[in-house]
Amino acid sequence: MSLEVHLREGETADSLLRRFQRQVQMSGILREVKARRYFLSKGEAARLKARRNARRRRKQGQAID
């Protein structure tokens, strides 16, 4: 997956950089890189996912009250 950002006519370097950063955030590249920093077995990944879901459900329950 590669991202390209071309300089538009009259565009400053700052706005070009902001546009690139926004594309990186929207593409999810950083999230995937962080997830692949170290190896997780399928069992560990499932436990982590269950823990995250439980935390999210608890937070949603508090917001509704």
mmCIF file as gemmi writes it, N, C-alpha and C atoms, coordinates in Angstrom:
data_model
loop_
_atom_site.group_PDB
_atom_site.id
_atom_site.type_symbol
_atom_site.label_atom_id
_atom_site.label_alt_id
_atom_site.label_comp_id
_atom_site.label_asym_id
_atom_site.label_entity_id
_atom_site.label_seq_id
_atom_site.pdbx_PDB_ins_code
_atom_site.Cartn_x
_atom_site.Cartn_y
_atom_site.Cartn_z
_atom_site.occupancy
_atom_site.B_iso_or_equiv
_atom_site.pdbx_formal_charge
_atom_site.auth_seq_id
_atom_site.auth_asym_id
_atom_site.pdbx_PDB_model_num
ATOM 1 N N . MET Axp A 1 ? 0.855 -1.168 0 1 0 ? 1 A 1
ATOM 2 C CA . MET Axp A 1 ? 0 0 0 1 0 ? 1 A 1
ATOM 3 C C . MET Axp A 1 ? 0.902 1.232 0 1 0 ? 1 A 1
ATOM 4 N N . SER Axp A 2 ? 0.734 2.067 -0.963 1 0 ? 2 A 1
ATOM 5 C CA . SER Axp A 2 ? 1.539 3.279 -0.999 1 0 ? 2 A 1
ATOM 6 C C . SER Axp A 2 ? 0.624 4.492 -1.139 1 0 ? 2 A 1
ATOM 7 N N . LEU Axp A 3 ? 1.03 5.54 -0.519 1 0 ? 3 A 1
ATOM 8 C CA . LEU Axp A 3 ? 0.283 6.79 -0.592 1 0 ? 3 A 1
ATOM 9 C C . LEU Axp A 3 ? 1.125 7.817 -1.322 1 0 ? 3 A 1
ATOM 10 N N . GLU Axp A 4 ? 0.491 8.557 -2.173 1 0 ? 4 A 1
ATOM 11 C CA . GLU Axp A 4 ? 1.171 9.633 -2.877 1 0 ? 4 A 1
ATOM 12 C C . GLU Axp A 4 ? 0.391 10.915 -2.687 1 0 ? 4 A 1
ATOM 13 N N . VAL Axp A 5 ? 1.123 11.974 -2.455 1 0 ? 5 A 1
ATOM 14 C CA . VAL Axp A 5 ? 0.524 13.293 -2.349 1 0 ? 5 A 1
ATOM 15 C C . VAL Axp A 5 ? 1.328 14.207 -3.248 1 0 ? 5 A 1
ATOM 16 N N . HIS Axp A 6 ? 0.66 14.804 -4.201 1 0 ? 6 A 1
ATOM 17 C CA . HIS Axp A 6 ? 1.339 15.698 -5.134 1 0 ? 6 A 1
ATOM 18 C C . HIS Axp A 6 ? 1.058 17.143 -4.746 1 0 ? 6 A 1
ATOM 19 N N . LEU Axp A 7 ? 2.056 17.964 -4.901 1 0 ? 7 A 1
ATOM 20 C CA . LEU Axp A 7 ? 1.941 19.38 -4.572 1 0 ? 7 A 1
ATOM 21 C C . LEU Axp A 7 ? 0.985 20.051 -5.56 1 0 ? 7 A 1
ATOM 22 N N . ARG Axp A 8 ? -0.03 20.677 -5.018 1 0 ? 8 A 1
ATOM 23 C CA . ARG Axp A 8 ? -0.981 21.401 -5.851 1 0 ? 8 A 1
ATOM 24 C C . ARG Axp A 8 ? -0.443 22.804 -6.108 1 0 ? 8 A 1
ATOM 25 N N . GLU Axp A 9 ? -0.928 23.385 -7.152 1 0 ? 9 A 1
ATOM 26 C CA . GLU Axp A 9 ? -0.463 24.73 -7.5 1 0 ? 9 A 1
ATOM 27 C C . GLU Axp A 9 ? -0.844 25.712 -6.399 1 0 ? 9 A 1
ATOM 28 N N . GLY Axp A 10 ? 0.152 26.445 -5.914 1 0 ? 10 A 1
ATOM 29 C CA . GLY Axp A 10 ? -0.091 27.441 -4.882 1 0 ? 10 A 1
ATOM 30 C C . GLY Axp A 10 ? -0.215 26.865 -3.48 1 0 ? 10 A 1
ATOM 31 N N . GLU Axp A 11 ? 0.033 25.574 -3.309 1 0 ? 11 A 1
ATOM 32 C CA . GLU Axp A 11 ? -0.115 24.933 -2.007 1 0 ? 11 A 1
ATOM 33 C C . GLU Axp A 11 ? 1.185 25.059 -1.208 1 0 ? 11 A 1
ATOM 34 N N . THR Axp A 12 ? 1.052 25.332 0.065 1 0 ? 12 A 1
ATOM 35 C CA . THR Axp A 12 ? 2.232 25.444 0.913 1 0 ? 12 A 1
ATOM 36 C C . THR Axp A 12 ? 2.686 24.059 1.36 1 0 ? 12 A 1
ATOM 37 N N . ALA Axp A 13 ? 3.92 23.994 1.822 1 0 ? 13 A 1
ATOM 38 C CA . ALA Axp A 13 ? 4.465 22.723 2.305 1 0 ? 13 A 1
ATOM 39 C C . ALA Axp A 13 ? 3.707 22.248 3.539 1 0 ? 13 A 1
ATOM 40 N N . ASP Axp A 14 ? 3.26 23.179 4.372 1 0 ? 14 A 1
ATOM 41 C CA . ASP Axp A 14 ? 2.51 22.803 5.568 1 0 ? 14 A 1
ATOM 42 C C . ASP Axp A 14 ? 1.187 22.138 5.218 1 0 ? 14 A 1
ATOM 43 N N . SER Axp A 15 ? 0.473 22.704 4.259 1 0 ? 15 A 1
ATOM 44 C CA . SER Axp A 15 ? -0.818 22.11 3.901 1 0 ? 15 A 1
ATOM 45 C C . SER Axp A 15 ? -0.615 20.773 3.189 1 0 ? 15 A 1
ATOM 46 N N . LEU Axp A 16 ? 0.466 20.649 2.434 1 0 ? 16 A 1
ATOM 47 C CA . LEU Axp A 16 ? 0.79 19.37 1.805 1 0 ? 16 A 1
ATOM 48 C C . LEU Axp A 16 ? 1.06 18.313 2.864 1 0 ? 16 A 1
ATOM 49 N N . LEU Axp A 17 ? 1.816 18.663 3.886 1 0 ? 17 A 1
ATOM 50 C CA . LEU Axp A 17 ? 2.119 17.734 4.964 1 0 ? 17 A 1
ATOM 51 C C . LEU Axp A 17 ? 0.857 17.348 5.728 1 0 ? 17 A 1
ATOM 52 N N . ARG Axp A 18 ? -0.018 18.313 6.006 1 0 ? 18 A 1
ATOM 53 C CA . ARG Axp A 18 ? -1.278 18.018 6.695 1 0 ? 18 A 1
ATOM 54 C C . ARG Axp A 18 ? -2.142 17.066 5.866 1 0 ? 18 A 1
ATOM 55 N N . ARG Axp A 19 ? -2.184 17.285 4.559 1 0 ? 19 A 1
ATOM 56 C CA . ARG Axp A 19 ? -2.965 16.425 3.677 1 0 ? 19 A 1
ATOM 57 C C . ARG Axp A 19 ? -2.406 15.004 3.679 1 0 ? 19 A 1
ATOM 58 N N . PHE Axp A 20 ? -1.083 14.88 3.663 1 0 ? 20 A 1
ATOM 59 C CA . PHE Axp A 20 ? -0.452 13.563 3.717 1 0 ? 20 A 1
ATOM 60 C C . PHE Axp A 20 ? -0.761 12.866 5.04 1 0 ? 20 A 1
ATOM 61 N N . GLN Axp A 21 ? -0.629 13.585 6.142 1 0 ? 21 A 1
ATOM 62 C CA . GLN Axp A 21 ? -0.906 12.996 7.447 1 0 ? 21 A 1
ATOM 63 C C . GLN Axp A 21 ? -2.357 12.536 7.553 1 0 ? 21 A 1
ATOM 64 N N . ARG Axp A 22 ? -3.269 13.304 6.995 1 0 ? 22 A 1
ATOM 65 C CA . ARG Axp A 22 ? -4.674 12.926 7.018 1 0 ? 22 A 1
ATOM 66 C C . ARG Axp A 22 ? -4.898 11.644 6.217 1 0 ? 22 A 1
ATOM 67 N N . GLN Axp A 23 ? -4.233 11.519 5.083 1 0 ? 23 A 1
ATOM 68 C CA . GLN Axp A 23 ? -4.36 10.301 4.281 1 0 ? 23 A 1
ATOM 69 C C . GLN Axp A 23 ? -3.802 9.093 5.019 1 0 ? 23 A 1
ATOM 70 N N . VAL Axp A 24 ? -2.69 9.269 5.711 1 0 ? 24 A 1
ATOM 71 C CA . VAL Axp A 24 ? -2.108 8.173 6.487 1 0 ? 24 A 1
ATOM 72 C C . VAL Axp A 24 ? -3.079 7.74 7.577 1 0 ? 24 A 1
ATOM 73 N N . GLN Axp A 25 ? -3.697 8.689 8.272 1 0 ? 25 A 1
ATOM 74 C CA . GLN Axp A 25 ? -4.654 8.361 9.322 1 0 ? 25 A 1
ATOM 75 C C . GLN Axp A 25 ? -5.866 7.626 8.751 1 0 ? 25 A 1
ATOM 76 N N . MET Axp A 26 ? -6.382 8.105 7.639 1 0 ? 26 A 1
ATOM 77 C CA . MET Axp A 26 ? -7.572 7.506 7.049 1 0 ? 26 A 1
ATOM 78 C C . MET Axp A 26 ? -7.298 6.107 6.503 1 0 ? 26 A 1
ATOM 79 N N . SER Axp A 27 ? -6.081 5.868 6.031 1 0 ? 27 A 1
ATOM 80 C CA . SER Axp A 27 ? -5.767 4.567 5.445 1 0 ? 27 A 1
ATOM 81 C C . SER Axp A 27 ? -5.566 3.486 6.498 1 0 ? 27 A 1
ATOM 82 N N . GLY Axp A 28 ? -5.254 3.865 7.746 1 0 ? 28 A 1
ATOM 83 C CA . GLY Axp A 28 ? -5.058 2.882 8.802 1 0 ? 28 A 1
ATOM 84 C C . GLY Axp A 28 ? -3.677 2.24 8.794 1 0 ? 28 A 1
ATOM 85 N N . ILE Axp A 29 ? -2.735 2.835 8.08 1 0 ? 29 A 1
ATOM 86 C CA . ILE Axp A 29 ? -1.391 2.263 7.986 1 0 ? 29 A 1
ATOM 87 C C . ILE Axp A 29 ? -0.728 2.208 9.362 1 0 ? 29 A 1
ATOM 88 N N . LEU Axp A 30 ? -0.795 3.283 10.112 1 0 ? 30 A 1
ATOM 89 C CA . LEU Axp A 30 ? -0.138 3.307 11.419 1 0 ? 30 A 1
ATOM 90 C C . LEU Axp A 30 ? -0.741 2.289 12.372 1 0 ? 30 A 1
ATOM 91 N N . ARG Axp A 31 ? -2.057 2.12 12.338 1 0 ? 31 A 1
ATOM 92 C CA . ARG Axp A 31 ? -2.718 1.146 13.2 1 0 ? 31 A 1
ATOM 93 C C . ARG Axp A 31 ? -2.222 -0.262 12.882 1 0 ? 31 A 1
ATOM 94 N N . GLU Axp A 32 ? -2.085 -0.554 11.599 1 0 ? 32 A 1
ATOM 95 C CA . GLU Axp A 32 ? -1.614 -1.875 11.198 1 0 ? 32 A 1
ATOM 96 C C . GLU Axp A 32 ? -0.15 -2.086 11.598 1 0 ? 32 A 1
ATOM 97 N N . VAL Axp A 33 ? 0.672 -1.065 11.439 1 0 ? 33 A 1
ATOM 98 C CA . VAL Axp A 33 ? 2.085 -1.184 11.822 1 0 ? 33 A 1
ATOM 99 C C . VAL Axp A 33 ? 2.208 -1.435 13.317 1 0 ? 33 A 1
ATOM 100 N N . LYS Axp A 34 ? 1.451 -0.716 14.112 1 0 ? 34 A 1
ATOM 101 C CA . LYS Axp A 34 ? 1.498 -0.913 15.559 1 0 ? 34 A 1
ATOM 102 C C . LYS Axp A 34 ? 1.031 -2.31 15.932 1 0 ? 34 A 1
ATOM 103 N N . ALA Axp A 35 ? 0.032 -2.815 15.229 1 0 ? 35 A 1
ATOM 104 C CA . ALA Axp A 35 ? -0.469 -4.163 15.522 1 0 ? 35 A 1
ATOM 105 C C . ALA Axp A 35 ? 0.553 -5.228 15.162 1 0 ? 35 A 1
ATOM 106 N N . ARG Axp A 36 ? 1.42 -4.969 14.209 1 0 ? 36 A 1
ATOM 107 C CA . ARG Axp A 36 ? 2.396 -5.96 13.767 1 0 ? 36 A 1
ATOM 108 C C . ARG Axp A 36 ? 3.778 -5.78 14.413 1 0 ? 36 A 1
ATOM 109 N N . ARG Axp A 37 ? 3.874 -4.978 15.429 1 0 ? 37 A 1
ATOM 110 C CA . ARG Axp A 37 ? 5.163 -4.755 16.079 1 0 ? 37 A 1
ATOM 111 C C . ARG Axp A 37 ? 5.749 -6.043 16.64 1 0 ? 37 A 1
ATOM 112 N N . TYR Axp A 38 ? 4.873 -6.893 17.16 1 0 ? 38 A 1
ATOM 113 C CA . TYR Axp A 38 ? 5.333 -8.158 17.715 1 0 ? 38 A 1
ATOM 114 C C . TYR Axp A 38 ? 4.291 -9.221 17.404 1 0 ? 38 A 1
ATOM 115 N N . PHE Axp A 39 ? 4.736 -10.465 17.44 1 0 ? 39 A 1
ATOM 116 C CA . PHE Axp A 39 ? 3.883 -11.576 17.055 1 0 ? 39 A 1
ATOM 117 C C . PHE Axp A 39 ? 2.858 -11.875 18.138 1 0 ? 39 A 1
ATOM 118 N N . LEU Axp A 40 ? 1.598 -12.071 17.722 1 0 ? 40 A 1
ATOM 119 C CA . LEU Axp A 40 ? 0.538 -12.512 18.617 1 0 ? 40 A 1
ATOM 120 C C . LEU Axp A 40 ? -0.019 -13.818 18.077 1 0 ? 40 A 1
ATOM 121 N N . SER Axp A 41 ? -0.094 -14.818 18.936 1 0 ? 41 A 1
ATOM 122 C CA . SER Axp A 41 ? -0.715 -16.063 18.502 1 0 ? 41 A 1
ATOM 123 C C . SER Axp A 41 ? -2.213 -15.823 18.341 1 0 ? 41 A 1
ATOM 124 N N . LYS Axp A 42 ? -2.901 -16.745 17.708 1 0 ? 42 A 1
ATOM 125 C CA . LYS Axp A 42 ? -4.347 -16.577 17.505 1 0 ? 42 A 1
ATOM 126 C C . LYS Axp A 42 ? -5.083 -16.52 18.832 1 0 ? 42 A 1
ATOM 127 N N . GLY Axp A 43 ? -4.647 -17.32 19.779 1 0 ? 43 A 1
ATOM 128 C CA . GLY Axp A 43 ? -5.282 -17.307 21.106 1 0 ? 43 A 1
ATOM 129 C C . GLY Axp A 43 ? -5.08 -15.984 21.816 1 0 ? 43 A 1
ATOM 130 N N . GLU Axp A 44 ? -3.86 -15.465 21.774 1 0 ? 44 A 1
ATOM 131 C CA . GLU Axp A 44 ? -3.58 -14.182 22.403 1 0 ? 44 A 1
ATOM 132 C C . GLU Axp A 44 ? -4.374 -13.062 21.74 1 0 ? 44 A 1
ATOM 133 N N . ALA Axp A 45 ? -4.458 -13.108 20.42 1 0 ? 45 A 1
ATOM 134 C CA . ALA Axp A 45 ? -5.215 -12.086 19.696 1 0 ? 45 A 1
ATOM 135 C C . ALA Axp A 45 ? -6.691 -12.147 20.069 1 0 ? 45 A 1
ATOM 136 N N . ALA Axp A 46 ? -7.219 -13.344 20.217 1 0 ? 46 A 1
ATOM 137 C CA . ALA Axp A 46 ? -8.631 -13.5 20.59 1 0 ? 46 A 1
ATOM 138 C C . ALA Axp A 46 ? -8.877 -12.976 22.002 1 0 ? 46 A 1
ATOM 139 N N . ARG Axp A 47 ? -7.977 -13.272 22.928 1 0 ? 47 A 1
ATOM 140 C CA . ARG Axp A 47 ? -8.129 -12.774 24.306 1 0 ? 47 A 1
ATOM 141 C C . ARG Axp A 47 ? -8.051 -11.258 24.344 1 0 ? 47 A 1
ATOM 142 N N . LEU Axp A 48 ? -7.124 -10.697 23.593 1 0 ? 48 A 1
ATOM 143 C CA . LEU Axp A 48 ? -6.987 -9.248 23.535 1 0 ? 48 A 1
ATOM 144 C C . LEU Axp A 48 ? -8.241 -8.608 22.95 1 0 ? 48 A 1
ATOM 145 N N . LYS Axp A 49 ? -8.76 -9.203 21.89 1 0 ? 49 A 1
ATOM 146 C CA . LYS Axp A 49 ? -9.973 -8.68 21.252 1 0 ? 49 A 1
ATOM 147 C C . LYS Axp A 49 ? -11.16 -8.744 22.213 1 0 ? 49 A 1
ATOM 148 N N . ALA Axp A 50 ? -11.287 -9.85 22.954 1 0 ? 50 A 1
ATOM 149 C CA . ALA Axp A 50 ? -12.382 -9.989 23.914 1 0 ? 50 A 1
ATOM 150 C C . ALA Axp A 50 ? -12.255 -8.954 25.025 1 0 ? 50 A 1
ATOM 151 N N . ARG Axp A 51 ? -11.024 -8.719 25.488 1 0 ? 51 A 1
ATOM 152 C CA . ARG Axp A 51 ? -10.8 -7.728 26.54 1 0 ? 51 A 1
ATOM 153 C C . ARG Axp A 51 ? -11.166 -6.329 26.05 1 0 ? 51 A 1
ATOM 154 N N . ARG Axp A 52 ? -10.786 -6.01 24.81 1 0 ? 52 A 1
ATOM 155 C CA . ARG Axp A 52 ? -11.119 -4.692 24.249 1 0 ? 52 A 1
ATOM 156 C C . ARG Axp A 52 ? -12.629 -4.528 24.104 1 0 ? 52 A 1
ATOM 157 N N . ASN Axp A 53 ? -13.297 -5.584 23.638 1 0 ? 53 A 1
ATOM 158 C CA . ASN Axp A 53 ? -14.748 -5.508 23.464 1 0 ? 53 A 1
ATOM 159 C C . ASN Axp A 53 ? -15.454 -5.33 24.804 1 0 ? 53 A 1
ATOM 160 N N . ALA Axp A 54 ? -14.983 -6.045 25.826 1 0 ? 54 A 1
ATOM 161 C CA . ALA Axp A 54 ? -15.588 -5.913 27.151 1 0 ? 54 A 1
ATOM 162 C C . ALA Axp A 54 ? -15.413 -4.497 27.676 1 0 ? 54 A 1
ATOM 163 N N . ARG Axp A 55 ? -14.221 -3.935 27.496 1 0 ? 55 A 1
ATOM 164 C CA . ARG Axp A 55 ? -13.966 -2.562 27.934 1 0 ? 55 A 1
ATOM 165 C C . ARG Axp A 55 ? -14.872 -1.586 27.193 1 0 ? 55 A 1
ATOM 166 N N . ARG Axp A 56 ? -15.035 -1.807 25.874 1 0 ? 56 A 1
ATOM 167 C CA . ARG Axp A 56 ? -15.9 -0.927 25.087 1 0 ? 56 A 1
ATOM 168 C C . ARG Axp A 56 ? -17.351 -1.026 25.552 1 0 ? 56 A 1
ATOM 169 N N . ARG Axp A 57 ? -17.817 -2.253 25.849 1 0 ? 57 A 1
ATOM 170 C CA . ARG Axp A 57 ? -19.195 -2.427 26.321 1 0 ? 57 A 1
ATOM 171 C C . ARG Axp A 57 ? -19.413 -1.735 27.668 1 0 ? 57 A 1
ATOM 172 N N . ARG Axp A 58 ? -18.402 -1.829 28.556 1 0 ? 58 A 1
ATOM 173 C CA . ARG Axp A 58 ? -18.522 -1.161 29.855 1 0 ? 58 A 1
ATOM 174 C C . ARG Axp A 58 ? -18.598 0.351 29.675 1 0 ? 58 A 1
ATOM 175 N N . LYS Axp A 59 ? -17.773 0.888 28.767 1 0 ? 59 A 1
ATOM 176 C CA . LYS Axp A 59 ? -17.793 2.336 28.536 1 0 ? 59 A 1
ATOM 177 C C . LYS Axp A 59 ? -19.123 2.772 27.938 1 0 ? 59 A 1
ATOM 178 N N . GLN Axp A 60 ? -19.669 1.985 27.024 1 0 ? 60 A 1
ATOM 179 C CA . GLN Axp A 60 ? -20.945 2.336 26.396 1 0 ? 60 A 1
ATOM 180 C C . GLN Axp A 60 ? -22.06 2.262 27.434 1 0 ? 60 A 1
ATOM 181 N N . GLY Axp A 61 ? -22.002 1.313 28.336 1 0 ? 61 A 1
ATOM 182 C CA . GLY Axp A 61 ? -23.011 1.189 29.379 1 0 ? 61 A 1
ATOM 183 C C . GLY Axp A 61 ? -23.005 2.373 30.314 1 0 ? 61 A 1
ATOM 184 N N . GLN Axp A 62 ? -21.832 2.905 30.613 1 0 ? 62 A 1
ATOM 185 C CA . GLN Axp A 62 ? -21.721 4.064 31.484 1 0 ? 62 A 1
ATOM 186 C C . GLN Axp A 62 ? -22.262 5.307 30.8 1 0 ? 62 A 1
ATOM 187 N N . ALA Axp A 63 ? -22.037 5.419 29.511 1 0 ? 63 A 1
ATOM 188 C CA . ALA Axp A 63 ? -22.472 6.604 28.776 1 0 ? 63 A 1
ATOM 189 C C . ALA Axp A 63 ? -23.989 6.662 28.686 1 0 ? 63 A 1
ATOM 190 N N . ILE Axp A 64 ? -24.641 5.508 28.647 1 0 ? 64 A 1
ATOM 191 C CA . ILE Axp A 64 ? -26.091 5.448 28.486 1 0 ? 64 A 1
ATOM 192 C C . ILE Axp A 64 ? -26.792 5.813 29.805 1 0 ? 64 A 1
ATOM 193 N N . ASP Axp A 65 ? -26.198 5.41 30.94 1 0 ? 65 A 1
ATOM 194 C CA . ASP Axp A 65 ? -26.821 5.638 32.247 1 0 ? 65 A 1
ATOM 195 C C . ASP Axp A 65 ? -27.105 7.064 32.528 1 0 ? 65 A 1
